[in-house]
């Protein structure tokens, strides 16, 4: 839940924004979402590349994704 909210906040703030979070329900779980690049689509929509880092008991996992919105 916190990871999804962090991704949405990073997208809203725009390119370069990083939002950190800590799980409210699981101990030793945290992470951050960083909006890395915004691009325009040919149809007028906008895409934002986001890198998520999730840390579970010291083990870090990184996931990149592209979030797009229609015009």
N, C-alpha and C positions, 0 to 999 in steps of 0.2 A: 504494500500500500504506500509506504513512504518512498520507495523507489519510483513508482509511477508518478507520484506527486512531484518528485524532484525533476524528473524528465520534463513534465509539463511546465514547471517553473523555468527551467533552463531554456526551453524553446521560446517561452514568452519573453524572457529577458534578451534573447538573441545571441548571435555569434560571440563566442568567447566566455559566455556565462557558465559558471560552475556552481552547482547546488549540492551540498553535502547532506546526508541523512543518517540517522541511526534508528534501527528497528525498535519499535515500542513493545513488541511482543516476544522477540527472540534475543537472548543474550549473545554478545560477541558477533553481531551482524550489523554492518554499516556499509556505506558506499557513497558514491557521488555520480552525478550526471553532468556532462559538459557538452554544450552546444558548440560544435566545431566549425561547421560551414553551412551557410544558407545559399541555396540556388533557386533560380526562377525556372519554372517549367514553361514549355511552349504554349500550354493552354491557359496560362495566367496564374496557375497555382504556385505554391512555394514549398520547397523541401528544406529540411534542416537535418544535417548529419549530427548524430548524438553518440557520444562514447559513454557507456556506463561502466563503472568499476564497482564490483560487489566484493566485500570482504567478509568471509565467514570463518570465524575462529582463526584469524591470521592468514588464511589462504585467499589470495586475490584472483578474481576472474574479471576479464575485460570483454565487453561486447560492444560492437559498433552497429548502429542501425540508422535508417533513414526514415524520418517522419515527414509525410507530405499532407498538405491541405489543398483542397480544391479552391478555385477562384471564387 
